[in-house]
């Protein structure tokens, strides 16, 4: 009986083989589990990137850029209809009064037509022509420097008509101001239509000379500001073609008279010709100067 029991017991060698086999199966199970988890993680990452790309394409409207329509000259109601068809939004952010145009007409827009591309839903900011001009109080600027007086008038929505220089020790200081010949005093309250032009009487030295600035490439608004700061007046203004309001605002100087660096008196008028095209005036060659002198 004792011998039979001894015969049925497993040998140590067989037990060791079974343990090694169990450990090998366990290791394979762990490796397989790690591999499946890695595959699952990579798959989820790919799906997440795909969904993110689709979502961004929807919200950013990728590839849906379109030309900006030209709303200038259109009535604001018509502009709204055109904008709706193009899935755009018109926002009126300012108004001006230009007697040449009927009320409600779009004078300016941003972004510009034909130059910029936008996506659906983009806002187009426009300036429209007011039905009638609103009035503002004319600020009293006598006693201020010419630059400060100009700044105060522009802030109020007014402009300088022209500068009148008189001999005075208070050089480039405003001595008095008037609107249509009526002098404005500290006790005077005068309301004027927005954009009205005020004449300023400025002190100066009549013998002093000013070098004419180079106005080439400037817009009309920039020309006015530059000339007024130097104590000069704007003379005749011409355009090389018939331009609408937007064209006149964007046109730039390509001819001026007197020419740059010429010495002139305070208050001298500087005339300009503007164009929307990129035009440059070339200097005469030495041969042309010789021919001209011989003639």
C-alpha positions in Angstrom: 0.0 0.0 0.0 2.9 2.3 0.8 4.6 1.6 -2.4 1.5 2.5 -4.5 1.2 5.9 -2.9 4.8 6.6 -3.6 4.4 5.8 -7.2 1.5 8.2 -7.8 3.2 11.3 -6.4 4.5 13.8 -9.1 8.2 14.2 -9.4 9.8 17.6 -8.7 10.9 17.9 -12.3 7.3 17.7 -13.7 6.1 20.3 -11.1 8.8 22.7 -12.2 7.8 22.4 -15.8 4.1 23.1 -15.0 5.1 26.3 -13.1 7.2 27.6 -16.0 4.3 26.9 -18.4 1.9 28.8 -16.1 4.3 31.8 -15.9 4.8 31.8 -19.7 1.0 31.9 -20.2 0.7 34.7 -17.7 3.4 36.7 -19.4 1.7 36.2 -22.8 -1.6 37.3 -21.3 0.0 40.5 -20.0 1.7 41.3 -23.3 -1.5 40.7 -25.2 -3.4 42.9 -22.8 -0.8 45.7 -23.2 -0.9 45.3 -27.0 -4.7 45.5 -27.1 -4.7 48.6 -24.9 -2.1 50.3 -27.1 -4.1 49.5 -30.2 -7.3 50.9 -28.5 -5.5 54.1 -27.4 -4.1 54.7 -30.9 -7.5 54.1 -32.4 -9.2 56.5 -30.0 -6.6 59.1 -30.7 -7.1 58.8 -34.5 -10.9 59.1 -34.0 -10.5 62.1 -31.7 -8.2 63.9 -34.3 -10.7 63.1 -37.1 -13.7 64.5 -35.1 -11.7 67.6 -34.1 -10.7 68.3 -37.7 -14.3 67.9 -38.8 -15.5 70.2 -36.0 -13.0 72.9 -36.8 -13.9 72.8 -40.5 -17.5 73.4 -39.6 -16.9 76.2 -37.2 -14.2 78.0 -39.1 -16.0 77.4 -42.5 -12.7 76.3 -44.0 -12.5 76.8 -47.8 -15.6 79.0 -47.8 -13.9 82.4 -48.3 -15.8 84.7 -50.6 -15.3 88.2 -52.2 -16.7 91.1 -50.3 -19.5 92.8 -52.3 -19.3 96.5 -53.1 -22.0 98.2 -51.0 -20.8 101.8 -51.7 -23.5 103.8 -53.4 -26.2 101.4 -52.4 -29.0 102.3 -50.0 -28.6 100.7 -46.6 -31.7 98.6 -47.0 -30.6 97.2 -50.3 -27.1 96.6 -48.8 -28.8 94.5 -46.0 -30.6 92.4 -48.6 -27.4 91.7 -50.6 -25.5 90.9 -47.4 -28.2 88.4 -46.2 -27.9 86.6 -49.5 -24.2 86.3 -49.1 -24.6 85.3 -45.4 -22.9 88.5 -44.2 -24.0 91.1 -41.7 -24.1 94.8 -42.2 -23.2 97.0 -39.2 -23.6 100.8 -39.4 -20.8 102.2 -37.3 -20.8 105.9 -38.4 -22.7 108.4 -40.5 -21.7 111.5 -42.4 -23.6 114.2 -44.3 -22.7 114.7 -47.9 -25.2 116.9 -49.8 -24.3 115.2 -53.1 -25.8 111.9 -52.0 -29.3 110.9 -50.8 -29.8 109.9 -47.2 -29.1 106.3 -46.2 -26.5 105.7 -49.0 -23.4 103.7 -48.0 -20.3 106.0 -48.3 -17.6 103.7 -46.9 -17.2 100.1 -46.0 -14.7 97.9 -44.2 -13.5 95.4 -45.3 -13.2 96.9 -48.8 -14.9 95.4 -51.8 -12.8 93.3 -54.2 -9.6 93.4 -52.1 -10.6 91.2 -49.1 -12.1 87.7 -48.8 -14.3 86.8 -45.8 -16.2 83.8 -44.4 -19.9 83.5 -44.0 -21.2 85.4 -41.0 -18.5 88.1 -41.2 -19.6 91.6 -40.2 -19.2 94.4 -42.8 -18.9 97.9 -41.1 -20.3 100.7 -43.2 -20.6 104.5 -43.0 -23.8 105.9 -44.4 -25.0 109.3 -45.5 -27.2 111.0 -43.0 -30.6 112.3 -44.1 -29.6 115.7 -42.7 -26.6 117.1 -41.1 -26.6 117.2 -37.3 -25.2 120.3 -35.5 -22.4 120.6 -33.0 -21.2 123.4 -30.8 -18.2 125.2 -32.2 -15.3 125.1 -29.6 -13.5 128.3 -28.7 -9.9 127.8 -29.7 -8.5 131.3 -29.6 -5.4 131.3 -27.4 -4.4 127.8 -28.3 -1.5 126.7 -30.4 -2.4 126.0 -34.0 -1.9 122.3 -33.5 -4.1 122.1 -30.4 -6.8 124.3 -32.1 -6.8 122.0 -35.1 -7.1 118.9 -32.9 -10.0 120.5 -30.9 -11.9 121.4 -34.1 -11.4 117.9 -35.7 -12.5 116.2 -32.4 -15.7 118.3 -32.6 -16.3 117.2 -36.2 -15.3 120.5 -37.8 -12.5 121.5 -40.1 -10.3 124.5 -40.8 -11.4 126.6 -43.7 -8.2 128.5 -44.1 -5.5 130.2 -42.0 -5.0 134.0 -42.0 -1.6 135.1 -40.7 -1.1 138.5 -39.1 2.1 139.9 -37.7 2.2 139.1 -34.0 4.7 137.9 -31.4 2.5 134.9 -30.6 3.8 132.9 -33.5 1.5 130.0 -34.5 -1.0 130.8 -31.9 -4.7 131.3 -32.8 -5.6 135.0 -32.2 -9.3 134.7 -33.2 -11.7 132.5 -35.1 -14.8 133.1 -37.2 -17.6 131.2 -39.0 -18.9 132.7 -42.2 -17.4 136.1 -41.2 -19.0 136.0 -37.7 -16.4 136.1 -34.9 -16.7 133.5 -32.2 -16.0 134.8 -28.7 -15.7 132.9 -25.3 -19.3 134.0 -24.5 -20.6 133.0 -27.9 -22.5 129.7 -28.3 -22.7 128.8 -32.0 -24.0 125.6 -33.4 -22.8 124.6 -36.8 -23.5 121.6 -39.1 -21.0 118.8 -38.7 -18.1 119.3 -41.1 -18.4 123.1 -41.1 -15.1 125.0 -41.8 -13.8 127.5 -39.4 -11.4 130.3 -40.3 -8.5 130.9 -37.9 -6.5 134.1 -37.5 -3.0 133.1 -36.5 -0.1 135.1 -35.3 3.2 134.9 -37.2 6.2 136.5 -38.8 5.5 137.5 -42.4 9.2 137.3 -43.2 9.5 133.7 -42.0 9.8 131.1 -44.7 8.5 127.5 -44.6 9.8 124.6 -46.6 7.0 123.0 -48.6 6.6 119.3 -47.6 6.5 116.4 -50.0 2.8 115.5 -50.2 3.3 112.7 -52.8 1.5 109.5 -51.8 -0.7 111.2 -49.2 -4.5 111.1 -49.1 -6.5 114.4 -49.1 -7.1 114.0 -45.3 -3.4 113.5 -44.7 -2.6 116.5 -46.9 -4.9 118.8 -44.9 -3.5 117.8 -41.6 0.1 118.1 -42.7 -0.4 121.6 -44.2 -2.3 122.9 -41.3 0.4 121.8 -38.8 3.0 123.7 -40.8 0.8 126.9 -41.1 0.0 126.4 -44.8 -3.3 126.3 -46.6 -4.8 123.9 -49.1 -5.3 125.3 -52.5 -7.1 123.8 -55.5 -7.8 120.1 -55.4 -8.2 118.1 -58.6 -8.6 114.4 -59.4 -7.4 112.8 -62.6 -10.7 111.0 -63.1 -14.3 111.1 -62.0 -14.3 109.3 -58.6 -17.0 108.4 -56.1 -16.7 109.2 -52.4 -14.7 106.0 -51.7 -12.3 106.8 -54.6 -11.7 110.3 -53.5 -11.0 109.2 -50.0 -8.4 106.6 -51.2 -6.9 108.7 -53.9 -3.3 109.9 -53.4 -1.3 112.9 -54.4 1.0 112.6 -57.4 1.4 116.3 -58.4 1.7 119.3 -56.1 2.4 123.0 -56.6 4.6 124.6 -55.3 7.0 121.6 -55.4 8.6 120.0 -52.3 11.3 122.0 -50.4 10.4 125.3 -52.1 10.5 128.1 -49.5 7.1 129.9 -49.1 5.5 132.3 -46.7 3.1 131.2 -43.9 -0.4 130.8 -45.1 0.6 130.0 -48.7 -1.8 127.8 -50.6 -0.6 124.4 -51.9 -2.5 122.8 -54.7 -2.6 119.1 -55.4 -3.8 116.6 -58.0 -4.7 113.1 -56.8 -5.2 109.7 -58.5 -6.3 106.2 -57.4 -3.5 104.8 -59.7 0.1 104.5 -58.6 1.6 107.4 -60.5 5.0 108.9 -60.1 6.5 112.0 -61.6 10.1 111.3 -62.8 12.7 114.0 -62.4 14.0 115.5 -65.7 17.3 114.1 -67.0 20.4 116.3 -67.5 19.8 116.2 -71.3 16.2 117.5 -70.8 17.5 120.3 -68.6 20.1 121.4 -71.2 17.6 121.3 -74.0 15.1 123.3 -72.0 17.7 125.9 -71.1 18.8 126.3 -74.8 15.2 126.9 -75.8 
